[in-house]
């Protein structure tokens, strides 16, 4: 008698050929729901608490964005009114 096809757990994706399990290819592993950790990142949770408590985000993104706008203006910003 043949083997029964493998049934993946809820939310998991398992490649199979002719009802038999096969190893995942790299892109299949990366895109699978079960390849990503379910636990939350403590740093992200701390950042959310800090923002909720009224602390200011000290990341570099706003500074870099403003500098980029000054140094490399978009075509719309380059145009000067006649």
DOKEGU-273188 format. One record per residue (C-alpha): residue in three letters; y, z, x negated. Coordinates in steps of 0.02 Angstrom, whole numbers. Each point is the difference from the previous one (the first is absolute). Layout:
# DOKEGU-273188
<r type="ALA" north="Y" up="Z" east="X"/>
...
# end
This chain:
# DOKEGU-273188
<r type="UNK" north="0" up="0" east="0"/>
<r type="UNK" north="180" up="-35" east="-56"/>
<r type="UNK" north="129" up="130" east="-43"/>
<r type="UNK" north="129" up="50" east="129"/>
<r type="UNK" north="179" up="-57" east="-37"/>
<r type="UNK" north="109" up="136" east="-73"/>
<r type="UNK" north="129" up="63" east="125"/>
<r type="UNK" north="162" up="53" east="-84"/>
<r type="UNK" north="81" up="164" east="48"/>
<r type="UNK" north="150" up="-8" east="114"/>
<r type="UNK" north="140" up="-95" east="-86"/>
<r type="UNK" north="-102" up="-53" east="-151"/>
<r type="UNK" north="-30" up="-179" east="-48"/>
<r type="UNK" north="-158" up="-48" east="-90"/>
<r type="UNK" north="-41" up="-177" east="-54"/>
<r type="UNK" north="-173" up="-62" east="42"/>
<r type="UNK" north="-99" up="-159" east="-12"/>
<r type="UNK" north="-145" up="-32" east="117"/>
<r type="UNK" north="13" up="179" east="62"/>
<r type="UNK" north="-20" up="74" east="-174"/>
<r type="UNK" north="139" up="99" east="-85"/>
<r type="UNK" north="87" up="-79" east="-150"/>
<r type="UNK" north="121" up="72" east="-128"/>
<r type="UNK" north="181" up="-24" east="42"/>
<r type="UNK" north="107" up="-125" east="-93"/>
<r type="UNK" north="157" up="74" east="-80"/>
<r type="UNK" north="116" up="-62" east="137"/>
<r type="UNK" north="-117" up="64" east="135"/>
<r type="UNK" north="-1" up="172" east="-80"/>
<r type="UNK" north="190" up="5" east="-14"/>
<r type="UNK" north="25" up="-51" east="181"/>
<r type="UNK" north="-130" up="116" east="76"/>
<r type="UNK" north="58" up="145" east="106"/>
<r type="UNK" north="-122" up="116" east="-84"/>
<r type="UNK" north="59" up="-40" east="-177"/>
<r type="UNK" north="166" up="91" east="23"/>
<r type="UNK" north="8" up="188" east="-8"/>
<r type="UNK" north="32" up="86" east="165"/>
<r type="UNK" north="85" up="151" east="-78"/>
<r type="UNK" north="188" up="7" east="-2"/>
<r type="UNK" north="99" up="-1" east="-161"/>
<r type="UNK" north="74" up="172" east="-31"/>
<r type="UNK" north="154" up="-77" east="-83"/>
<r type="UNK" north="38" up="-105" east="153"/>
<r type="UNK" north="-19" up="150" east="114"/>
<r type="UNK" north="116" up="103" east="-112"/>
<r type="UNK" north="128" up="-140" east="2"/>
<r type="UNK" north="-7" up="-6" east="190"/>
<r type="UNK" north="27" up="188" east="9"/>
<r type="UNK" north="145" up="-11" east="-122"/>
<r type="UNK" north="85" up="-137" east="101"/>
<r type="UNK" north="-29" up="96" east="163"/>
<r type="UNK" north="82" up="152" east="-82"/>
<r type="UNK" north="155" up="-103" east="-36"/>
<r type="UNK" north="-26" up="-33" east="-185"/>
<r type="UNK" north="64" up="-165" east="-67"/>
<r type="UNK" north="-118" up="-134" east="-63"/>
<r type="UNK" north="31" up="-14" east="-187"/>
<r type="UNK" north="-103" up="-156" east="-26"/>
<r type="UNK" north="73" up="-143" east="-99"/>
<r type="UNK" north="-12" up="-130" east="136"/>
<r type="UNK" north="176" up="22" east="73"/>
<r type="UNK" north="80" up="-2" east="-173"/>
<r type="UNK" north="-97" up="-151" east="-59"/>
<r type="UNK" north="34" up="-92" east="163"/>
<r type="UNK" north="188" up="28" east="-14"/>
<r type="UNK" north="0" up="-52" east="-182"/>
<r type="UNK" north="-98" up="-158" east="41"/>
<r type="UNK" north="122" up="-44" east="138"/>
<r type="UNK" north="147" up="17" east="-120"/>
<r type="UNK" north="-81" up="-95" east="-143"/>
<r type="UNK" north="-91" up="-131" east="103"/>
<r type="UNK" north="93" up="-28" east="163"/>
<r type="UNK" north="-84" up="-103" east="135"/>
<r type="UNK" north="69" up="-175" east="35"/>
<r type="UNK" north="89" up="69" east="155"/>
<r type="UNK" north="86" up="134" east="-105"/>
<r type="UNK" north="51" up="-126" east="-134"/>
<r type="UNK" north="102" up="-104" east="121"/>
<r type="UNK" north="181" up="47" east="6"/>
<r type="UNK" north="100" up="-32" east="157"/>
<r type="UNK" north="123" up="-147" east="-15"/>
# end
